Amino acid sequence: MERRALALAAPLALGLLACNLDLPSEYRIEDLRVLDLQVEPPEVSVFEPSGTGTTALSFDPMNPPPIAHQPVRVRALVAHPDLAASFEYDWIRCKPGLDRVPCDGTLASALVPERTAEMSFTPIDVLFADVTGGTKLEDLAAALAEDPRDLLNGLYAYVNLQAGVGQASIAVDTQRIQATKRIVVFDPRVVALALEQARALDPSQIPMGAGLPTLCAGVSDAQLALLNGFLASREPNRTPRMLGVSVVITHLDGSITATITSAEGSVLDLEDTDLVTLEGLPTSSAAEPYGLIDANCLLQTFTERLAFSWFISAGGLSRQITTPEDTMTRYDLPRQSALAGSLVRTRVWVVLRDGRGGSSHGAIDFRIRRPPS
């Protein structure tokens, strides 16, 4: 099969080369794009906290603690090849449970009246409004759970955006675009209750593939104590933060200028002969340790692997994704587009992601001048 695939791929690759097909680079902004939806915080609880330690995991379904009405702030990063373009934002509610876009007909409605790049809402209130509004609890649970293990490691509420071009001097193919972001809904007490109920089941009486009960059925006392200890001390996921972006500029005479920008609307002046290297700078606490309960009801521990995604309006990048192993990317300036003595303005967008739904973002503008020859 592999040899056959290679045999088929070779003529296709030669055909593309023969046609001189210039495929667009993923990092170059040539159309309307949603680069990031930052949610703050990326994780919310169902109920208000009830203390510390394993005793705080006590949960009576018939007398639950008060609901945690925790608001979430959402901030969109939308890009367009016209750096002065304006955008329109529609934050959309899909039922049940803030499901993904696009919505089906009458299931779509405005989530909030604001049409700006930032908005706030309370996902738990929306979810409970679905239940009290007639949505069946099992339908809501199905919308929130993508996998039976979701109940052990977090359900998902979705926030949805439709972004459109307001005004722009450059025509693009896409006038409106949809994006979705998930928010983790996690409550250690609910998970502890699910574990206690699952361990009481007889694994031999449960057919494989039946879902959640097969995951932790018959778990031992020692393992349950370990998992409860983890749940009692577990910290919610936090948004990864950036210190900024390091910009190292090597000039034609060999001298070097290094600067750190805030990545929030910074503007730097360059000559079109400069060599530019970019490096995202996370805070020291941006990469968090965390644990997950796997399908065998075992606790697995990890540390977040941060990644910076880079996007540009013009020019080129040596790599689009930078990681702790490869921290820098070279920004190749669009020298050929600058006339002698003129200024060309470009933008670099950067998004920091933690791999668990947490993100932050910013942008840096460059004014590039081609000196007279």
Secondary structure, DSSP 8 states (H G I E B T S, - for coil): -HHHHHHHHHHHHHHHHHTT-----TTB--S-EEEEEEEESSEE-SB----SSGGGG---TTS---B----EEEEEEEE-SSTT--EEEEEEEETTTT--SS--GGGEEES-S--SSEEEE-HHHHHHHHHHTT--HHHHHHHH-SSTTHHHH-EEEEEEEEEEE-S-SS--S-SEEEEEEEEEE--HHHHHHHHHHHHTS-GGGS-TTS-THHHHTT--HHHHHHHHHHHHH--------EEEEEEEEE-TTS-EEEEEE-SEEEEEEEETT-EEEEEEEE-TTSS-EEEEE-TTS-EEEEE---EEEEEESSSEES-SEE-SSS-EEEEE--GGG--BT-EEEEEEEEEEE-SSS-EEEEEEEEEEEB---
